[in-house]
């Protein structure tokens, strides 16, 4: 294991990334209703702890992808409704999930049986390949939304502010949230899938699901940021 990889690997072990999301009071609205209440939404912060120091991620971007609906049950007297979990190619979440799973399923290297735990080199390989497919699936979903304006509301692309804060107005339903950002010398990715119920707060805190050391640009070349689509 070379020194650069070892330094980045240990740096990743020290990384404690906080993505805090709070869901405010949500009222069920149909897919055709674009006028959501201003106080309803998902909020978070893209920051990382290095020891006692709080660091804001650079070049961060958040993708909120609506996948399937939440159907309230008017006959259950406050006991809630049901999530259909019926993904189609008519929502950003459905398009993203279909393409991401397809890419993962066709990668023979990722599907090899691993030792538990895998070696550092193998863990890095899995992370790099997973991030590549995550980026590809997100990029194709963004392109899909641009070609389908009537369904484009199912995708929100958010750039956090200088403090790493971000917010998105959302309706109850099933979502994928993909966060991409740079922490120190690491290119990192977070991927969450969860159900949003009306009036049920959700708080997320996690370190990156995937990461790999940033590639240093060679002379005369420009570094391409994989998180910009």
N, C-alpha and C positions, 0 to 999 in steps of 0.2 A: 504494500500500500504506500503510494508516494506521499510526500509531506503535504502537498496542496490538498489532496483528498482527505488525509487524516485530519488536517486543521479544520476543513469544512465540515467533516463528519462530526467532530467533537463540538463545533460551533452549533451544529443542528441539534445535538443532544441538549445543549444549554438553552435552546430557544423555547420560550414559552409564549405562544401567540394567543392573544385574546381577541376573539370575534364575538362581541356581545350583541345580541339581538333582542329587542323588546317589541312584542306585538301589542298594539293598543286595541281599544274597542273596535271590533270589526262587525259590520252589518252585512248580511248576505245580499248580493246584487247579482243580477244576471250578467252573462258574458257580454251582452250588448251595451250594458250601462257603463259609461266611461267616467261618470261623475261620482267618484268615491269621496267620502268625507275626508276633509283635510287632516283630521287628527287620527286617521287610521293608517297604520303602516308598519314596516319593519325597519329597525334602526340598528346600526352596529358601529364598531370602531376597529380599524385595522392598525393595531399597534403590537409591539413585541417587548417582552421583558428580557434584558440582558443583565442578570444580577439585580441590582436595585434600580437600574436605569430603564426608563420606558422609551422605546424607539418607535417612531411612526414608519410604516412601510413606505417605500418609494415606488413610484410608477404603479400604484395599486389600482385595480379595477374590479368591480363587483357585477356579477351577472345574476339576475333573479329571473328564473324561468318557471312560469306557471305550467303545470302538467295536466292536472285533472281536477274536477270540481268537488266541492263540498255541498251536499244536499241536505238542507235542514228538514227535520221531521216534525211537522206541525202537530202530530198526534202524540208526541212523547213528553209533552209538558215540561220543557226545560231540560230534558235528558240529552239534548244534542241531536246531531244529524249523522250522516254517513259520508265517508270519503269513497268515491267510486274507484279510484286508482285505475281508471280506464284510460291508459295513455294512447293517444292517436297521433297521427302526423299532421294534426291541425292545431297543435299547441307547441310553443317553444320547448317546453319540458319534454313532450313526446318526441319531437325531432331530435333533441339533444340525447335523450336516453337511448333511442334506437341506434343512432350513429355511434355513440360512445361504446355501447355494449358490443356492437358489430365489430368495431376496431379491436377491442380487447379479446373477443372470442376468436379472432383470426390470427392473433399473435401467438405463434407456437412457443416463443421464448418465454413469454409471460405465463403460459400455461404449463410449463415444466414443474414437476414436483420439487419442492424445496426442502432443505433441511430446516429444522426449527431450533433456534432462529437461523435465518439465512446469513451468509457471510456479508461483510460490509460491501464488498464489490457487487454481490448479487442484489443487495438491498438498493444500492444506487442505480443499478441497471433497471430494476423494477420501477423505481421512482421516475427515472428519465423517460422510459417508454410510456408509463401511465400519464405523465404530464404532456407528452407529445400528443397522445390521443385525446386527452382532455381539451387541449388547445384546438385541435383539429375539429372536434365535435362542436365546441363553442363557436368557432369561426364559421362553420357550415350552418349553424343555427342562426347566427347573425345575418348571414347571406339569405337564408330562407325568409326571415322576418322582413327583410328589405323587399323581397319579391311578393310578399303576402301582406299588404298593408292592413287588411281587415282583421288579421290575426296578430298583428305586430304588438298589440297591447299585452300579449302573453310574455313578452321579453322586456326587461328593464336593464339598461346598462348604466352603471353609476360610477363616477369618479369621486372618491373620497376627498374631503378638503385637506388642508395642510396638517390638521390634527388627526387625520385618518378617520374622521366621522363620515357616515353616509346614511341615507334614509331612502326608503321606497314605499310608496303606497301600494298595498296589496289587498286582494279579496281573499276570503277563506278558500282553501283548496290545498292541493299537494304541490310542492315546489322542490326544485333543485336550486341551490345557491352555489355558484362557483366564484371563488375569490382568487385573484392572481396578484402577486406583489413581490417586491425585492426587499429582503432583509439582510443588511450587511453584504456578504459575498454569496448569498444564496438566492436563487430564483425559486419561489415557493408557490404552492397551490393548495387550496382548501376546497373540499367538495362536500356539501351537505344535502341530504334529502329528508324532508320532514313534512308533516301535515300541519296546517294552520287552522285552528278552530276559532270561532267567534269568541271574543272576550277571554281568551286563554293566553296569558303571557308566556313567551318562550325566551330562554336565555341560553346562548351558545358560547362556550369557551373551549378552545382547542388549539393545539399546536398544528403546524401544517401536516396535511396528509401526505404530500409529496414535496420533494425539494431536490435540487442539485446545484453544484457550484456554478456560478456564472462563468461563461466562456469569455476569456479575455480576447478582444479584437486584435488581429494581426496588423502589421504595418500596412497602411493604405486601405484597410477595410473598415467598414462601419459595423458596429455591433447592432444586431437586430433584436429588438425586444419582443419576445414571444407573446407577451400579454397584451399587445396592441393589435386590434383588428380593424 
